Amino acid sequence: MKSKQLFLILFILVSIGIAMTVVITRSQAKAVEANRNALTRDLLYYAAKAREFYWRPTTLGGGNRSFFGVTLPMLSHVSSNANGRFFIVGSPTKDEIVIKGIGTVTEGKDTTQVQVIINEQNNSSWIIH
């Protein structure tokens, strides 16, 4: 009788351990997804500001139909927030600028990373991690 009770207790403990592992894994995946979505929203904000710079005349502090010379401080007064850090990849050209966001949530050793390529007419978002 005691061996049945011991087996039952052991079975319950193992079941609880497996359930806790599943819950923790799912919550981590949701945190990564939420951080990725937040980075994408922030990058779309930067994209809108970059496009404003592109169309604004140089006399008003813009690029006069060029992304050349734009810096992140020209687009926003912050280059990081609770969602992550943002920076311009490479050098902006006349026709294109690339802005990358690195998230605050990590999955193992990988960080959440999203990149947006902005040109005169549209944005192309790329999820890196």
N, C-alpha and C positions, 0 to 999 in steps of 0.2 A: 504494500500500500504506500509506503513512504517513497519508493522509487517512482511510482506514478505521480505523486504530488511533486516530487523534485523535477521530474520530466516536464510536468505542466508549468511549473514556475520558470524553468529554463526556456521553454517554448514561448511563453508570454514575454519574457525579457528580450529574447531574440526578435520577436515580432515588433515590439516597441522600438528597438534599435533600428530595424529596417525602415519602419515608418518614419522615424525622425530623420534618417538619412535622405529619404525621398523628399520630405518637406523642405529640408535645408537646400537640397539641390535645385528644387523648383523655385524656391524664393530667390536664390542666387541668379538663376536664369532670368527671372522677371526683373531683377535689379539691373542686370546688364542690358536687357531690352529697353527698359525705361531710360537708362543713361544714354543709350544710342539714339533714342527718339528725341531726348532733350538736346543732345549735341546737334542733331539734324535741324531742329528748330532754331537753335542759336546760329548755325551756319547759314540758314536761309535769311536770318536777320542781317548777317554780314554781307550776304550776296545782294540784298536789296540796297544796303548802304554803298556797296561797291558800284552797283549800277547807277545809283544817284551820282556818285563821283564821276563816273564815265560820261554821263550826259551833261553835267554841269559845266559851264564855260570856265576857262582858266581865270578870268577876271573875278569870278565868284568863288575861287578856290577849288575848282574841279579839274577834271582831266581833259575836257574838250574832246570827247569821243576817243579817249585812250585810258587804259588802266595803268600805263607806265608811270612810275613814281609814287603810286599809292602805298601807304603803310597802314598797318592795323590801327594805330592811334588816330589816323585820319577818319577811319570808319566808326570807331567807338572809343570811348574813354577807358574801357576795360579790355584786357586781353585774356582774362580768366574769370570764371565764376564758379558756382557750386557744381556745375555740370562738367567742367573741364577747362583745359587751356587751349587757346587758339593762336595760330600763327600762319603767316603767308609762306607758301612753299615756293622756293626759287624766287625769281624776279618777275614781277608782273610785266607783261608785254602790252603792246598797243591794243591787242584784241582779246586778251585773256588773263585771268588771275586765278590762282588756286589757293584756297584757304583750307586748312586742316584743323580738326578738333581732336584732342586726346582727352578721353573721359577720366573721371575720378574712380569709376568702378572697374575693378580688375577681375579677370576670370583666370585663375591659376597665375601664370606669369604674364599673360596677355592683358593689355589694356584695351578699352573700347576706343576705336578710332574711326572717324568719318571724315571724308574729304569732299569738297564741293569745287567744281570748275565753273567759273562764271565767265560768260562772254556777253556780247552786246544784246543777245536776244533770249538766252535761257541759262538755266543752271543744270549741271549734271552732278548728282550726288553719288558717292561711292562709299560703301561700307567696307572698311579695311579689316577691322576685327570686331 
